[in-house]
Amino acid sequence: MPAPAPAPALAAAPGRDLLGPLTVFLGVLVLVPSRLVFKPLGAAGTPAAMVALGMLALWVAAWIVPGTGMGPARRQPVRWAFTVFVAAVLAGYVAVGLGHLPADDLSNADRALIAVAAWGGILLGAADGVRDRDRLELLIGRVVLAGAVLAAIGILQFFTGFDVSSVLHIPGLSVNEPLALINERASFRRVAGTAVHPIEFGVVLAMVFPLALYRAFNTAKGAGLGQWLSVLLLAVAIPMSLSRSAFLGLFAVALVLAPTWRGTRLVAAGLIAPVFTVAMQAVAPGLLGTIKSLFVGLTSDPSFQGRTEDYSVVGQFISQSPLFGRGLGTFDPARYVLLDNQYLGTLIELGAFGLVALLGMFVTGIVAARAARRRGGDERWRELGQCLAASAAVCLVSFVTFDAFAFPMASAMTFLMLGCAGAAWRVAGQPAAVGEATRA
């Protein structure tokens, strides 16, 4: 992969980039329940999406307005991959116009374009709008902080049953669906924090987990307690989602990170894991057994059986437009079937072109992060590249087991992880003064 060209606009205005808007986006994403939306825009109108659309406007301005100080790099593989995905979405949108779909499906296709624009603001804002290595370190620190706050909200829900999101009433926002962010599985509360669903909650935390490990391992000893607290909060909260998707994501993290860890770190992880397991069993008796039952006897699980039975009917939808699909957002599970498989849903909505484009984004993100690892030089940067690859791998794996684009927080975090991988690729090789980053 060729080395990135320098970004003279950013160098010319060292005090300006998109870290501020990205920080606001993270705060709104985590602190405002995802079901609260601007009613005219429906599910696409979350406050976080509105901030993301603002970032897209700033990114566009960087292209057309000289002297903004936020000009994107000339070369950016993650941006190229996203461009191909946008082309697939637009091709599917044209297919909507040529087809004969219900009016509700046409409206969903329009809202999907708004969502894609917001995803673009997130990905491009991170990939092109973070000035240098230190600013990327700050962004990673704030992502971890946001994940820790979300985890703490979920832990509070699990032990008390109190849903903090139920007391949040924000003028101008409406509830898109009834706020019921706590449900049960095998007598345990499944918590969602401020996410729409426990599955989304668990997957988002799994994406953040490798970055929390990176921060904990690479923060000075005197200042590392807060970073390890974030790791602990995430490790405790993820099992409380009782989500197979989240555990598959953690398995992907282990596969990506473990081969690059030193022997002493692997031994320490091997010693800590059983202690943590015993502690979780003591704090929440029976929880680990419930988690085990999610995978043992999976084929006899009624929810699993129902979903796999639904797969048998999707062939007819794919055959209607196998190349470009029927349009993003038009396969409403309330009207058709619940797939819980974003790749299968993408094949229906965007066809083979869209499925390849989606997989291409994930692969590009992982490759870009790995390339940043190779070119970074110092050990700290090499570890960041590997952890970003692990976060992208969580996205790649978890999309098999839930319809991620139906969940605003999970989809937003997915594009943020890809954007961070692109930023790492772009700024790799720059000198770093990590003292500022460790104070994030």
Secondary structure as GFF3:
##gff-version 3
##sequence-region A 1 440
A	DSSP	alpha_helix	8	12	.	.	.	ID=ss1
A	DSSP	alpha_helix	19	31	.	.	.	ID=ss2
A	DSSP	beta_strand	36	37	.	.	.	ID=ss3
A	DSSP	three_ten_helix	39	44	.	.	.	ID=ss4
A	DSSP	alpha_helix	47	64	.	.	.	ID=ss5
A	DSSP	alpha_helix	77	98	.	.	.	ID=ss6
A	DSSP	alpha_helix	103	129	.	.	.	ID=ss7
A	DSSP	alpha_helix	133	160	.	.	.	ID=ss8
A	DSSP	three_ten_helix	164	167	.	.	.	ID=ss9
A	DSSP	beta_strand	174	175	.	.	.	ID=ss10
A	DSSP	beta_strand	182	185	.	.	.	ID=ss11
A	DSSP	beta_strand	188	191	.	.	.	ID=ss12
A	DSSP	alpha_helix	198	217	.	.	.	ID=ss13
A	DSSP	three_ten_helix	221	223	.	.	.	ID=ss14
A	DSSP	alpha_helix	225	240	.	.	.	ID=ss15
A	DSSP	alpha_helix	244	257	.	.	.	ID=ss16
A	DSSP	three_ten_helix	258	260	.	.	.	ID=ss17
A	DSSP	alpha_helix	263	283	.	.	.	ID=ss18
A	DSSP	alpha_helix	287	295	.	.	.	ID=ss19
A	DSSP	three_ten_helix	298	300	.	.	.	ID=ss20
A	DSSP	alpha_helix	302	311	.	.	.	ID=ss21
A	DSSP	alpha_helix	315	320	.	.	.	ID=ss22
A	DSSP	alpha_helix	342	375	.	.	.	ID=ss23
A	DSSP	alpha_helix	379	398	.	.	.	ID=ss24
A	DSSP	three_ten_helix	404	406	.	.	.	ID=ss25
A	DSSP	alpha_helix	408	427	.	.	.	ID=ss26
A	DSSP	three_ten_helix	437	439	.	.	.	ID=ss27
###
